[in-house]
């Protein structure tokens, strides 16, 4: 099996995110890539409105982004999309 480079780092765990968050991440990444090209960056805040209407989901995204994968504030949307696509749904 061909394992992506990001999955080989020692801090990376394959922690699933809920289906609704997974879908939202894919939609936002697709839209950003379509609008601005494959080099566009995103932060986990891009997946949420400018209000804190679902703090548990926001914390789940932050946990996945920051603690689990130790990603930088901005990452390439294509990288995030690949990470989410490669993830087991549990």
N, C-alpha and C positions, 0 to 999 in steps of 0.2 A: 504494500500500500504506500502511495506517495503522500507523505505527511508534509503539510505546509511548514515553511520555515518558522512562522510565529508559534506553531505548536511544539516546537522542539526546545523552546526556552524553558529553563527549570521552574519558573514561577507560573507557567501556564497550566491551567486545569481546564478540563472540558466541562464547565459549569453551564447547564442549560438556563435559558431565560424563558419566561412564559411566552406562549404562542403569540399573544397580542403585541408584546414588546418586540418579539422577533419580526413579526410582520411589519410593524411600524418602522423598524430600523431598515429593513429591506426597501420599503417604499421611499423613505427619505433618501437613502443612498442612491437609489435608482433615479429619483428626481434630480438630485444634486449633480450626479454624473451626467445626466441628459442635458441639464442646463449649462453646466460649466466645464464639462470634460472630465477625463479620467484622473486628472491630478488634483481635483478639488478635495479640500479637507473638511472634516466635520468634527464636532465635539459631541459628547453624549447629550448636551443640552439641546441639540438640533432636533431631537426626537420628542420634544415637549413644547407645549405652549408657554407663553411668558407668564404663567401663573402656576401656582403649586396646588393643582387640583387633585393630584394623585401622588402624595409623598412616598407611599410604599413602592410604587412603580419607579419613581425617580431614584430612590435609594437602591433598588434592584439594578437599575442601569448603571448607577455610579459604582456599585460593588463590582459588577461584571467588568466595567471599563477600567477602574482604578486599582482595586485590590487584586482581582483575579488575573487580569492581563497586564497590569502596570503600563497602560497606554499613556502616551503624551496627551496633553489637552486637545490638540488637533491631530487627527490621523487621516490618512487618505480614505475617502469613502469606499473606494474599491477594496481596500484591505479589510475594512470593517464588514463589508458585504460578504467577502469570501469567508471571513471568520464565522459569521452567522450562518451562512449556507453550509459550512462544513460541520457545524455543531449538531450533535445528536439531539433529538427532541425529547429524549428521556423516556 
